[in-house]
Amino acid sequence: MSYLVISTSLDPESRSFLLAKEAHRLLCLKGKAELLDLRKTRLPLFTGVKSTSRSVKRVKEKIRKATTILIAAPVYNYDLGASVKNLIEHTGDAWADKTVGFMVAAGGKGARMAFLGLANSMMMDFRCLIIPNFVVADKSAFEGELIVEAFTNERLQLLVDGAVRLNGVSLPQQ
Ligand SMILES: Cc1cc2nc3c(=O)[nH]c(=O)nc-3n(C[C@H](O)[C@H](O)[C@H](O)COP(=O)(O)O)c2cc1C
């Protein structure tokens, strides 16, 4: 049973990547955890047909092998950025029965529920068990590369604790 943290922002100065990095560090204290940064594994845009791209195959395999996956994403236009949707469109069934959690970077405090649409779709499509501890951090949580806001660090710890408690718990369909 292993953890996978996926950072989906493609911004070279991504703040949600900093959340992903810290969650990965905390998870490594608990077990086997991998950090996947989509800036380093670029995926083609999903076209509606199964992709033959090697990067898609590699990422899909990592998702399939993990039991719990934490997704880090940016908020764009009151929703999550397109690259996380693109990832899920490419990898579909690999998400079946995973435990999944979210950590999100936003510009302000007006889009705190931006990830809920995607969380719901993952429950409906793939029977994912969604960890009910989320991290939503705005600019004030960061100074340079550091997460300086105590509240955000507490939320990250709660997310990781939830990931550990719910790892491998989701019920496969009969
Ligand atoms: C195109 C675009 C749209 C954005 N839309 C929102 C938004 O609707 N709400 C919000 O709080 N922040 C918004 N932001 C700010 C980002 O959420 C913020 O820059 C965040 O740090 C992005 O995550 P990242 O640093 O991991 O890429 C937007 C930024 C961009 C570039």
The ligand as an ORCA input file, in Angstrom:
! r2SCAN-3c Opt
* xyz 0 1
  C      -5.867     32.083    -15.300
  C      -5.910     32.232    -13.804
  C      -7.133     32.189    -13.169
  C      -7.197     32.309    -11.779
  N      -8.413     32.230    -11.174
  C      -8.477     32.304     -9.829
  C      -9.753     32.197     -9.180
  O     -10.801     32.052     -9.785
  N      -9.762     32.257     -7.826
  C      -8.622     32.405     -7.086
  O      -8.698     32.460     -5.854
  N      -7.402     32.508     -7.686
  C      -7.312     32.439     -9.028
  N      -6.090     32.529     -9.650
  C      -4.858     32.620     -8.822
  C      -4.218     31.247     -8.641
  O      -5.110     30.343     -8.021
  C      -2.949     31.359     -7.825
  O      -1.996     32.060     -8.597
  C      -2.367     30.027     -7.380
  O      -1.144     30.246     -6.728
  C      -2.184     29.082     -8.569
  O      -1.619     27.860     -8.131
  P      -0.119     27.465     -8.513
  O       0.744     28.548     -7.924
  O       0.112     26.144     -7.888
  O      -0.015     27.420    -10.009
  C      -6.015     32.462    -11.024
  C      -4.768     32.502    -11.682
  C      -4.719     32.396    -13.060
  C      -3.374     32.412    -13.755
*
